[in-house]
Amino acid sequence: MGIIRRSFSFLLGTGCGIYIAQNYNIPDVKKLFDTYVFVAKHIEESYRKPKKDED
C-alpha cells in the first residue's frame, strides 16, 4: 500500500509541475543559480583581503 501512495504523490506532483511549467512564466532555475554564483564570486573578490607579498 505504501508504494502506491508514494507513486500517486510523485505522479501528481509531476503532473502539476508540468502544467505549471507550460501555462505560467516561471524563471529558469539554472540561469538564476548561475547569476547568484556570479554575484557571490564578485562580492567575495571585492571584499577579499589583499595578499601580502613576502619577498
C-alpha positions as CSV (number, residue, x, y, z in Angstrom):
1,M,0.0,0.0,0.0
2,G,2.9,2.4,0.7
3,I,4.4,2.1,-2.8
4,I,1.0,3.0,-4.4
5,R,0.7,6.1,-2.1
6,R,4.2,7.3,-2.9
7,S,3.8,6.7,-6.6
8,F,0.5,8.6,-6.6
9,S,2.1,11.6,-4.8
10,F,5.0,11.5,-7.2
11,L,2.9,11.4,-10.3
12,L,0.5,14.1,-9.0
13,G,3.4,16.4,-8.3
14,T,5.0,15.7,-11.7
15,G,1.7,16.4,-13.4
16,C,1.2,19.6,-11.5
17,G,4.8,20.7,-12.3
18,I,4.3,20.1,-16.0
19,Y,1.1,22.0,-16.0
20,I,2.6,25.0,-14.2
21,A,5.7,25.0,-16.4
22,Q,3.6,25.0,-19.6
23,N,1.0,27.6,-18.5
24,Y,2.9,30.1,-16.4
25,N,6.0,32.2,-16.9
26,I,8.4,30.7,-14.3
27,P,12.1,31.6,-14.1
28,D,14.8,29.3,-15.3
29,V,16.4,27.9,-12.2
30,K,19.7,27.2,-13.9
31,K,20.0,30.9,-15.0
32,L,19.1,32.1,-11.6
33,F,21.7,29.9,-9.9
34,D,24.4,30.9,-12.3
35,T,23.6,34.6,-11.7
36,Y,23.7,34.2,-7.9
37,V,27.0,32.3,-8.2
38,F,28.5,35.1,-10.3
39,V,27.3,37.8,-7.9
40,A,28.7,35.9,-4.9
41,K,32.1,35.5,-6.6
42,H,32.1,39.2,-7.4
43,I,31.3,40.2,-3.9
44,E,33.8,37.7,-2.5
45,E,36.6,39.1,-4.7
46,S,35.8,42.7,-4.0
47,Y,35.9,42.2,-0.2
48,R,38.8,39.8,-0.1
49,K,41.8,41.0,1.9
50,P,44.8,41.8,-0.3
51,K,47.6,39.2,-0.3
52,K,50.8,40.0,1.5
53,D,53.9,39.9,-0.6
54,E,56.6,38.1,1.4
55,D,59.5,38.5,-1.0
